[in-house]
Every structure is written in structure tokens, then in C-alpha cells.
Amino acid sequence: MTTSFLLIVQIVLVIVLTIAVLLQKSSSIGLGAYSGSNESVFGAKGPNSFLAKATFFIGFLFVVNTITLGYMYSQANNESVVDNLVESTNIIAPAATTAPTSETNTSK
């Protein structure tokens, strides 16, 4: 249950992080041109400092969530593939088909 929730959070973080990176001002205009006038929303300095802080915070959450998901998946799967392979292919040796002989070894 918790791993599926964290996986959904991971997908949302990827989408939000991608949008935050694309909205930042670069050497070319990028997608920031389509966002309108952001200066009035984010303050006098403009969106640069806000978007930089938001991108860092979202990136930090992404890394923490990735490490948590990796730990939870490794704890859930403690067995290796080789362990599963050995358990599923328990080969039983065929029984001996030769009948015991009635001759006994009398020479000593």
C-alpha cells in the first residue's frame, strides 16, 4: 500500500519537476514565454529566485522519495533470483533400477 502511494508521489514529482525546470529562464526564451507576466505573482525579483528554490525543493523531495522507494522494494524482495531458481528446480535423483543381486561376497 505504501509503495504504491510513494510510486504515485514519484510520478507527480517527476511531472512537477519537469514543469519547474522548463519554466525557468534560460539563455533562450524556452517555455517561460508562454507563462505570461510572472513578475507580479512572484514579487519584484521575478520568478527566477522562486523557481530556483522550488526546483531545488522538488528535486530534493524526488531524491528522498527515490531512496525510500528503493529501500522499501529491497526489503520486500529479500530473496535473490538464484534462490528462487534453486527452490523451483529441486531435481530428485532417479531411484536405482537395478535389483540387488543374490550373490554375496564370500571371499575375504
N, CA, C and O atoms as a MOPAC input file, in Angstrom:
PM7 MOZYME 1SCF
protein

 N      0.82600 1    -1.19100 1     0.00000 1
 C      0.00000 1     0.00000 1     0.00000 1
 C      0.87300 1     1.25900 1     0.00000 1
 O      0.63200 1     2.18600 1    -0.77300 1
 N      1.87000 1     1.28600 1     0.85700 1
 C      2.69700 1     2.49000 1     0.93300 1
 C      3.60100 1     2.63000 1    -0.28600 1
 O      3.89100 1     3.74600 1    -0.71700 1
 N      4.05000 1     1.49900 1    -0.84900 1
 C      4.90300 1     1.61300 1    -2.03000 1
 C      4.11600 1     2.13000 1    -3.22400 1
 O      4.65400 1     2.88200 1    -4.03700 1
 N      2.86000 1     1.74300 1    -3.34200 1
 C      2.07000 1     2.26100 1    -4.46200 1
 C      1.78200 1     3.75000 1    -4.27800 1
 O      1.73700 1     4.49600 1    -5.25600 1
 N      1.58600 1     4.18600 1    -3.03500 1
 C      1.38900 1     5.62000 1    -2.78200 1
 C      2.65500 1     6.40200 1    -3.11800 1
 O      2.59600 1     7.45400 1    -3.75400 1
 N      3.80300 1     5.87700 1    -2.68200 1
 C      5.06700 1     6.55800 1    -2.97800 1
 C      5.37700 1     6.55800 1    -4.46900 1
 O      6.00100 1     7.49100 1    -4.97400 1
 N      4.94500 1     5.52100 1    -5.17500 1
 C      5.14400 1     5.49300 1    -6.62300 1
 C      4.29300 1     6.55700 1    -7.31400 1
 O      4.74100 1     7.17900 1    -8.27700 1
 N      3.08600 1     6.76600 1    -6.83400 1
 C      2.22800 1     7.82500 1    -7.38600 1
 C      2.83600 1     9.19500 1    -7.08300 1
 O      2.84000 1    10.07900 1    -7.94000 1
 N      3.35300 1     9.37000 1    -5.85700 1
 C      4.01600 1    10.62900 1    -5.49700 1
 C      5.22900 1    10.85200 1    -6.38900 1
 O      5.50200 1    11.98100 1    -6.79800 1
 N      5.96000 1     9.77600 1    -6.69400 1
 C      7.14300 1     9.87800 1    -7.55900 1
 C      6.75900 1    10.37700 1    -8.95500 1
 O      7.43900 1    11.23500 1    -9.51700 1
 N      5.69000 1     9.85100 1    -9.50000 1
 C      5.24400 1    10.27100 1   -10.83400 1
 C      4.82100 1    11.73700 1   -10.81900 1
 O      5.13500 1    12.48400 1   -11.74500 1
 N      4.10800 1    12.15200 1    -9.77000 1
 C      3.69000 1    13.55400 1    -9.66300 1
 C      4.91400 1    14.45900 1    -9.51900 1
 O      4.96800 1    15.53200 1   -10.12000 1
 N      5.90100 1    14.02500 1    -8.71900 1
 C      7.11600 1    14.82900 1    -8.56200 1
 C      7.87600 1    14.97100 1    -9.87100 1
 O      8.43100 1    16.03300 1   -10.15100 1
 N      7.90700 1    13.92000 1   -10.67400 1
 C      8.58700 1    13.99800 1   -11.96900 1
 C      7.91700 1    15.01900 1   -12.86900 1
 O      8.59100 1    15.81600 1   -13.52200 1
 N      6.61000 1    14.99800 1   -12.90600 1
 C      5.87200 1    15.93800 1   -13.76300 1
 C      6.07600 1    17.37700 1   -13.28900 1
 O      6.33200 1    18.26900 1   -14.09800 1
 N      5.96300 1    17.60200 1   -11.97800 1
 C      6.11200 1    18.95700 1   -11.43900 1
 C      7.55100 1    19.44700 1   -11.60800 1
 O      7.77400 1    20.61500 1   -11.92800 1
 N      8.51900 1    18.56500 1   -11.39600 1
 C      9.92200 1    18.95400 1   -11.56700 1
 C     10.23000 1    19.31300 1   -13.01900 1
 O     10.96400 1    20.26500 1   -13.28600 1
 N      9.67500 1    18.55900 1   -13.94200 1
 C      9.87200 1    18.85400 1   -15.36000 1
 C      9.28200 1    20.21400 1   -15.72000 1
 O      9.90400 1    20.99100 1   -16.44500 1
 N      8.10000 1    20.49800 1   -15.22200 1
 C      7.46500 1    21.79200 1   -15.49800 1
 C      8.27400 1    22.92900 1   -14.87500 1
 O      8.46500 1    23.97400 1   -15.49600 1
 N      8.75100 1    22.71700 1   -13.63500 1
 C      9.53100 1    23.76900 1   -12.96500 1
 C     10.82400 1    24.06400 1   -13.70600 1
 O     11.23900 1    25.22000 1   -13.78600 1
 N     11.46200 1    23.04500 1   -14.24400 1
 C     12.70900 1    23.26200 1   -14.98600 1
 C     12.42300 1    23.96600 1   -16.30900 1
 O     13.16800 1    24.86000 1   -16.71000 1
 N     11.35300 1    23.56800 1   -16.98500 1
 C     11.04100 1    24.18000 1   -18.27700 1
 C     10.58700 1    25.63000 1   -18.15300 1
 O     10.73600 1    26.40400 1   -19.09800 1
 N     10.03500 1    26.00800 1   -17.00400 1
 C      9.57100 1    27.38600 1   -16.83700 1
 C     10.69100 1    28.35100 1   -16.49300 1
 O     10.50300 1    29.56500 1   -16.58200 1
 N     11.83800 1    27.84800 1   -16.10600 1
 C     12.93700 1    28.73700 1   -15.73000 1
 C     13.50400 1    29.44300 1   -16.95500 1
 O     13.48200 1    28.92700 1   -18.07200 1
 N     14.00400 1    30.62600 1   -16.70000 1
 C     14.57900 1    31.41500 1   -17.77500 1
 C     15.94600 1    30.84600 1   -18.13500 1
 O     16.77000 1    30.57400 1   -17.26200 1
 N     16.16800 1    30.67300 1   -19.41200 1
 C     17.44500 1    30.15300 1   -19.86700 1
 C     18.05100 1    31.16400 1   -20.83700 1
 O     17.57100 1    32.29200 1   -20.95400 1
 N     19.10000 1    30.75200 1   -21.52500 1
 C     19.70700 1    31.65800 1   -22.49700 1
 C     18.74700 1    31.92400 1   -23.66000 1
 O     18.74300 1    33.01100 1   -24.23800 1
 N     17.94800 1    30.93100 1   -23.98800 1
 C     16.86700 1    31.16500 1   -24.94800 1
 C     15.58700 1    31.37700 1   -24.14900 1
 O     15.58100 1    31.21400 1   -22.92900 1
 N     14.53200 1    31.72800 1   -24.81300 1
 C     13.29100 1    32.03300 1   -24.08900 1
 C     12.67200 1    30.77900 1   -23.48800 1
 O     12.20400 1    30.84100 1   -22.35100 1
 N     12.64000 1    29.66400 1   -24.17000 1
 C     12.07100 1    28.42900 1   -23.62500 1
 C     10.57400 1    28.53300 1   -23.41700 1
 O      9.90400 1    29.32500 1   -24.08000 1
 N     10.05200 1    27.74700 1   -22.51100 1
 C      8.61800 1    27.77400 1   -22.23400 1
 C      8.21300 1    28.90300 1   -21.30200 1
 O      7.02200 1    29.10400 1   -21.06900 1
 N      9.17100 1    29.64300 1   -20.76600 1
 C      8.84400 1    30.76800 1   -19.90200 1
 C      8.06900 1    31.85300 1   -20.62700 1
 O      7.36600 1    32.63700 1   -19.98900 1
 N      8.18100 1    31.91400 1   -21.92300 1
 C      7.46500 1    32.92900 1   -22.70100 1
 C      5.96400 1    32.67600 1   -22.69700 1
 O      5.18300 1    33.61200 1   -22.87000 1
 N      5.55500 1    31.44900 1   -22.50700 1
 C      4.13700 1    31.12200 1   -22.55200 1
 C      3.44300 1    31.32100 1   -21.21900 1
 O      2.22000 1    31.20200 1   -21.14000 1
 N      4.20000 1    31.62300 1   -20.16100 1
 C      3.58500 1    31.74400 1   -18.83700 1
 C      3.03600 1    33.13100 1   -18.55300 1
 O      2.41700 1    33.32600 1   -17.50600 1
 N      3.22900 1    34.08300 1   -19.41600 1
 C      2.69900 1    35.42600 1   -19.20000 1
 C      3.62900 1    36.25700 1   -18.34500 1
 O      4.82800 1    35.98500 1   -18.28300 1
 N      3.09100 1    37.26800 1   -17.68400 1
 C      3.92600 1    38.13000 1   -16.84000 1
 C      3.92400 1    37.57500 1   -15.42300 1
 O      2.96300 1    37.75800 1   -14.67500 1
 N      5.00100 1    36.90100 1   -15.06400 1
 C      5.10400 1    36.28200 1   -13.75000 1
 C      5.65500 1    37.22800 1   -12.70000 1
 O      5.62500 1    36.90100 1   -11.51400 1
 N      6.15400 1    38.38200 1   -13.09200 1
 C      6.78600 1    39.26300 1   -12.14100 1
 C      5.82500 1    39.71600 1   -11.05200 1
 O      6.22500 1    39.83400 1    -9.89400 1
 N      4.57300 1    39.97000 1   -11.39500 1
 C      3.62500 1    40.44800 1   -10.40000 1
 C      3.22500 1    39.33600 1    -9.43300 1
 O      2.86800 1    39.62300 1    -8.29000 1
 N      3.27400 1    38.10900 1    -9.84900 1
 C      2.87800 1    36.99600 1    -8.98900 1
 C      3.99300 1    36.63300 1    -8.02200 1
 O      3.72900 1    36.37800 1    -6.84700 1
 N      5.23000 1    36.60400 1    -8.49000 1
 C      6.33600 1    36.10700 1    -7.68600 1
 C      7.11400 1    37.20400 1    -6.96400 1
 O      8.05800 1    36.89200 1    -6.23700 1
 N      6.76300 1    38.44100 1    -7.13400 1
 C      7.45000 1    39.52200 1    -6.44300 1
 C      8.26900 1    40.36800 1    -7.39600 1
 O      8.22400 1    40.17700 1    -8.61200 1
 N      9.02400 1    41.31400 1    -6.82900 1
 C      9.76300 1    42.26200 1    -7.64600 1
 C     10.94800 1    41.61800 1    -8.36000 1
 O     11.31300 1    42.04500 1    -9.45600 1
 N     11.54600 1    40.60700 1    -7.76000 1
 C     12.69600 1    39.96400 1    -8.38100 1
 C     12.30300 1    39.06900 1    -9.54400 1
 O     13.15900 1    38.66500 1   -10.33100 1
 N     11.04600 1    38.76100 1    -9.65800 1
 C     10.60400 1    37.90500 1   -10.75000 1
 C     10.61000 1    36.43900 1   -10.34400 1
 O     10.83500 1    36.10200 1    -9.18100 1
 N     10.36300 1    35.58800 1   -11.30300 1
 C     10.20900 1    34.17000 1   -10.99300 1
 C     11.52500 1    33.42200 1   -10.81700 1
 O     11.52800 1    32.26000 1   -10.41200 1
 N     12.66100 1    34.08800 1   -11.12300 1
 C     13.92800 1    33.36100 1   -11.12900 1
 C     14.27200 1    32.78200 1    -9.76800 1
 O     14.59100 1    31.59700 1    -9.67200 1
 N     14.21600 1    33.58100 1    -8.72000 1
 C     14.59800 1    33.05700 1    -7.41700 1
 C     13.53600 1    32.08700 1    -6.88600 1
 O     13.87400 1    31.07200 1    -6.27700 1
 N     12.26300 1    32.39400 1    -7.11400 1
 C     11.20300 1    31.49000 1    -6.65900 1
 C     11.29000 1    30.15200 1    -7.37400 1
 O     11.20700 1    29.10100 1    -6.73700 1
 N     11.45500 1    30.18200 1    -8.68500 1
 C     11.52700 1    28.92100 1    -9.43700 1
 C     12.78800 1    28.13900 1    -9.10300 1
 O     12.76600 1    26.90800 1    -9.10000 1
 N     13.87300 1    28.82200 1    -8.82700 1
 C     15.10000 1    28.12400 1    -8.45000 1
 C     14.93100 1    27.42100 1    -7.11100 1
 O     15.35000 1    26.27400 1    -6.95500 1
 N     14.32300 1    28.09500 1    -6.14900 1
 C     14.08300 1    27.47800 1    -4.83800 1
 C     13.07200 1    26.34200 1    -4.94600 1
 O     13.24000 1    25.29500 1    -4.32000 1
 N     12.03800 1    26.54400 1    -5.72600 1
 C     11.02500 1    25.49500 1    -5.89500 1
 C     11.61500 1    24.27900 1    -6.60600 1
 O     11.30400 1    23.14300 1    -6.24700 1
 N     12.44900 1    24.50200 1    -7.59700 1
 C     13.08700 1    23.39500 1    -8.31200 1
 C     14.01400 1    22.61700 1    -7.39400 1
 O     14.03400 1    21.38600 1    -7.43000 1
 N     14.78400 1    23.32100 1    -6.56800 1
 C     15.66500 1    22.64800 1    -5.62100 1
 C     14.85500 1    21.81500 1    -4.62900 1
 O     15.20600 1    20.66900 1    -4.35000 1
 N     13.77300 1    22.38500 1    -4.09700 1
 C     12.94900 1    21.67100 1    -3.11300 1
 C     12.28200 1    20.44700 1    -3.73100 1
 O     12.25800 1    19.38100 1    -3.11600 1
 N     11.74700 1    20.58600 1    -4.92600 1
 C     11.10200 1    19.45700 1    -5.60000 1
 C     12.14500 1    18.39600 1    -5.95200 1
 O     11.87500 1    17.20100 1    -5.83700 1
 N     13.32400 1    18.82400 1    -6.37800 1
 C     14.39900 1    17.87000 1    -6.65400 1
 C     14.83000 1    17.11700 1    -5.40800 1
 O     15.09300 1    15.91600 1    -5.46500 1
 N     14.90300 1    17.82000 1    -4.27700 1
 C     15.24400 1    17.17200 1    -3.01300 1
 C     14.18600 1    16.13900 1    -2.63100 1
 O     14.52400 1    15.02700 1    -2.22500 1
 N     12.90800 1    16.49800 1    -2.75700 1
 C     11.82600 1    15.53700 1    -2.47500 1
 C     11.90400 1    14.33100 1    -3.40700 1
 O     11.65900 1    13.20100 1    -2.98400 1
 N     12.24400 1    14.56700 1    -4.66700 1
 C     12.37200 1    13.48400 1    -5.63700 1
 C     13.47300 1    12.50800 1    -5.23100 1
 O     13.28100 1    11.29400 1    -5.29900 1
 N     14.62100 1    13.02700 1    -4.81000 1
 C     15.73400 1    12.16200 1    -4.41200 1
 C     15.38300 1    11.37400 1    -3.15100 1
 O     15.66100 1    10.17700 1    -3.07800 1
 N     14.78200 1    12.02400 1    -2.16700 1
 C     14.39400 1    11.33600 1    -0.93000 1
 C     13.36200 1    10.25500 1    -1.22500 1
 O     13.44800 1     9.15400 1    -0.68200 1
 N     12.39100 1    10.55700 1    -2.07400 1
 C     11.36800 1     9.58000 1    -2.43100 1
 C     11.96900 1     8.40800 1    -3.20500 1
 O     11.54900 1     7.26600 1    -3.01800 1
 N     12.93900 1     8.67400 1    -4.06400 1
 C     13.59400 1     7.61300 1    -4.80900 1
 C     14.36500 1     6.67400 1    -3.88600 1
 O     14.30200 1     5.45500 1    -4.04100 1
 N     15.08900 1     7.24300 1    -2.93000 1
 C     15.83400 1     6.41700 1    -1.97600 1
 C     14.87800 1     5.59800 1    -1.11300 1
 O     15.14000 1     4.42700 1    -0.83900 1
 N     13.78000 1     6.20000 1    -0.68500 1
 C     12.79400 1     5.48200 1     0.12800 1
 C     12.16600 1     4.34100 1    -0.66200 1
 O     12.00900 1     3.23700 1    -0.14200 1
 N     11.80900 1     4.60200 1    -1.90800 1
 C     11.23500 1     3.54000 1    -2.74200 1
 C     12.22900 1     2.40900 1    -2.96000 1
 O     11.85200 1     1.23800 1    -2.90600 1
 N     13.47700 1     2.73700 1    -3.20300 1
 C     14.49600 1     1.71000 1    -3.38100 1
 C     14.67100 1     0.85700 1    -2.14400 1
 O     14.80200 1    -0.36300 1    -2.23700 1
 N     14.67400 1     1.49600 1    -0.98100 1
 C     14.80600 1     0.75200 1     0.27500 1
 C     13.60400 1    -0.16000 1     0.50900 1
 O     13.75900 1    -1.31500 1     0.90500 1
 N     12.40400 1     0.36900 1     0.26100 1
 C     11.19800 1    -0.43900 1     0.50300 1
 C     11.11000 1    -1.61800 1    -0.45500 1
 O     10.70300 1    -2.71000 1    -0.05600 1
 N     11.48700 1    -1.40900 1    -1.71800 1
 C     11.46500 1    -2.52200 1    -2.66800 1
 C     12.53800 1    -3.55900 1    -2.34400 1
 O     12.32200 1    -4.75200 1    -2.55500 1
 N     13.69100 1    -3.12400 1    -1.83500 1
 C     14.73000 1    -4.08900 1    -1.48900 1
 C     14.34100 1    -4.88500 1    -0.25400 1
 O     14.69300 1    -6.05900 1    -0.14600 1
 N     13.62300 1    -4.27500 1     0.67900 1
 C     13.16700 1    -5.01200 1     1.85700 1
 C     12.06300 1    -5.99600 1     1.50500 1
 O     11.96600 1    -7.06000 1     2.11700 1
 N     11.23500 1    -5.65800 1     0.53300 1
 C     10.14800 1    -6.54800 1     0.13400 1
 C     10.67300 1    -7.75300 1    -0.63200 1
 O     10.05900 1    -8.82000 1    -0.59300 1
 N     11.78000 1    -7.60800 1    -1.31900 1
 C     12.34100 1    -8.69100 1    -2.12100 1
 C     13.70000 1    -9.09400 1    -1.57200 1
 O     14.73200 1    -8.79200 1    -2.17100 1
 N     13.70000 1    -9.77600 1    -0.43700 1
 C     14.95800 1   -10.19900 1     0.17000 1
 C     15.57300 1   -11.38700 1    -0.54200 1
 O     16.78000 1   -11.60600 1    -0.44500 1
 N     14.76600 1   -12.15800 1    -1.25700 1
 C     15.28600 1   -13.32200 1    -1.95700 1
 C     15.90600 1   -12.90700 1    -3.27600 1
 O     15.44500 1   -11.96700 1    -3.92300 1
 N     16.94000 1   -13.60500 1    -3.66400 1
 C     17.53500 1   -13.32600 1    -4.95300 1
 C     16.90700 1   -14.22100 1    -6.01300 1
 O     16.16400 1   -15.15000 1    -5.69500 1
 N     17.20200 1   -13.94100 1    -7.23500 1
 C     16.68100 1   -14.73900 1    -8.34200 1
 C     17.24900 1   -16.15000 1    -8.27600 1
 O     16.56000 1   -17.11500 1    -8.60900 1
 N     18.49000 1   -16.27200 1    -7.85300 1
 C     19.11600 1   -17.58800 1    -7.76500 1
 C     18.43400 1   -18.43400 1    -6.69400 1
 O     18.25900 1   -19.63700 1    -6.88500 1
 N     18.04300 1   -17.82500 1    -5.56500 1
 C     17.33500 1   -18.56700 1    -4.52800 1
 C     16.01100 1   -19.10600 1    -5.05600 1
 O     15.65400 1   -20.25200 1    -4.78400 1
 N     15.29200 1   -18.30000 1    -5.79700 1
 C     14.02900 1   -18.75000 1    -6.37000 1
 C     14.25400 1   -19.84600 1    -7.40500 1
 O     13.45100 1   -20.77300 1    -7.50600 1
 N     15.32200 1   -19.75400 1    -8.16500 1
 C     15.61600 1   -20.75000 1    -9.18300 1
 C     15.94800 1   -22.09400 1    -8.55000 1
 O     15.49800 1   -23.13300 1    -9.03200 1
 N     16.72800 1   -22.08400 1    -7.47800 1
 C     17.11000 1   -23.33100 1    -6.80200 1
 C     15.88600 1   -23.98300 1    -6.16500 1
 O     15.74400 1   -25.20500 1    -6.21500 1
 N     15.00400 1   -23.18800 1    -5.56900 1
 C     13.81900 1   -23.74100 1    -4.93200 1
 C     12.85300 1   -24.33700 1    -5.94500 1
 O     12.19600 1   -25.33600 1    -5.65200 1
 N     12.75700 1   -23.75000 1    -7.11900 1
 C     11.78300 1   -24.22400 1    -8.09900 1
 C     12.29300 1   -25.40400 1    -8.90600 1
 O     11.49500 1   -26.10200 1    -9.53300 1
 N     13.59000 1   -25.64600 1    -8.91100 1
 C     14.13200 1   -26.74800 1    -9.70100 1
 C     14.77800 1   -27.79600 1    -8.80600 1
 O     15.91100 1   -28.21200 1    -9.04700 1
 N     14.06900 1   -28.21300 1    -7.79200 1
 C     14.58100 1   -29.28100 1    -6.93900 1
 C     14.58400 1   -30.56600 1    -7.74500 1
 O     13.53600 1   -31.17400 1    -7.96400 1
 N     15.74000 1   -30.97100 1    -8.17700 1
 C     15.88200 1   -32.16300 1    -9.01500 1
 C     16.08800 1   -33.35500 1    -8.10300 1
 O     17.01000 1   -33.39000 1    -7.28800 1
 N     15.21000 1   -34.32800 1    -8.26000 1
 C     15.30000 1   -35.54100 1    -7.45400 1
 C     16.00800 1   -36.58500 1    -8.29200 1
 O     15.64300 1   -36.83900 1    -9.44000 1
 N     17.02100 1   -37.18300 1    -7.70200 1
 C     17.78200 1   -38.19800 1    -8.42300 1
 C     16.89400 1   -39.41600 1    -8.65900 1
 O     16.13600 1   -39.81700 1    -7.77600 1
 N     16.98700 1   -39.99500 1    -9.83300 1
 C     16.15500 1   -41.18500 1   -10.08900 1
 C     16.58600 1   -42.34400 1    -9.19700 1
 O     17.76100 1   -42.50200 1    -8.86600 1
 N     15.61500 1   -43.13100 1    -8.82900 1
 C     15.90000 1   -44.27500 1    -7.95800 1
 C     16.66900 1   -45.32900 1    -8.73600 1
 O     16.55700 1   -45.42400 1    -9.95800 1
 N     17.44200 1   -46.11000 1    -8.02000 1
 C     18.23000 1   -47.16200 1    -8.66600 1
 C     17.28800 1   -48.21000 1    -9.24500 1
 O     16.38100 1   -48.69000 1    -8.56500 1
 N     17.51300 1   -48.55800 1   -10.50800 1
 C     16.62500 1   -49.51800 1   -11.16600 1
 C     17.17400 1   -50.93200 1   -11.14300 1
 O     16.47500 1   -51.86500 1   -11.53900 1
 N     18.38600 1   -51.11400 1   -10.69900 1
 C     18.94200 1   -52.46300 1   -10.66600 1
 C     18.51300 1   -53.15500 1    -9.38500 1
 O     18.54900 1   -52.57700 1    -8.29800 1
 N     18.11400 1   -54.38700 1    -9.53800 1
 C     17.68500 1   -55.17500 1    -8.37900 1
 C     18.91900 1   -55.68500 1    -7.66100 1
 O     19.93200 1   -55.97500 1    -8.29900 1
 N     18.85000 1   -55.79900 1    -6.34700 1
 C     20.00800 1   -56.31900 1    -5.61900 1
 C     20.27100 1   -57.77000 1    -6.01900 1
 O     19.34500 1   -58.56100 1    -6.19700 1
 N     21.51500 1   -58.08700 1    -6.15000 1
 C     21.89100 1   -59.44900 1    -6.55500 1
 C     21.85600 1   -60.37500 1    -5.37400 1
 O     22.05400 1   -59.95200 1    -4.23500 1
 N     21.60400 1   -61.64200 1    -5.64100 1
 C     21.54200 1   -62.61800 1    -4.56900 1
 C     22.91300 1   -63.16400 1    -4.22400 1
 O     23.07500 1   -63.85900 1    -3.22100 1
 N     23.88700 1   -62.85700 1    -5.03500 1
 C     25.23200 1   -63.30400 1    -4.76400 1
 C     25.84300 1   -62.49400 1    -3.63100 1
 O     25.69500 1   -61.27300 1    -3.58600 1
 N     26.49400 1   -63.13600 1    -2.76200 1
 C     27.17100 1   -62.45200 1    -1.67000 1
 C     28.64400 1   -62.60100 1    -1.85300 1
 O     29.10700 1   -63.56400 1    -2.46600 1
 N     29.35900 1   -61.70400 1    -1.35400 1
 C     30.80700 1   -61.72300 1    -1.48500 1
 C     31.35800 1   -62.62400 1    -0.38500 1
 O     31.36900 1   -62.21900 1     0.77800 1
 N     31.81200 1   -63.81900 1    -0.70900 1
 C     32.30800 1   -64.77200 1     0.29100 1
 C     33.79800 1   -64.75100 1     0.39000 1
 O     34.33400 1   -65.33200 1     1.33300 1
 N     34.49600 1   -64.13800 1    -0.49500 1
 C     35.95300 1   -64.12100 1    -0.42600 1
 C     36.41000 1   -63.03000 1     0.51400 1
 O     35.97600 1   -61.88200 1     0.41800 1
 N     37.28800 1   -63.40100 1     1.42000 1
 C     37.80900 1   -62.42900 1     2.36800 1
 C     39.27400 1   -62.38500 1     2.35700 1
 O     39.87400 1   -61.61200 1     3.10400 1

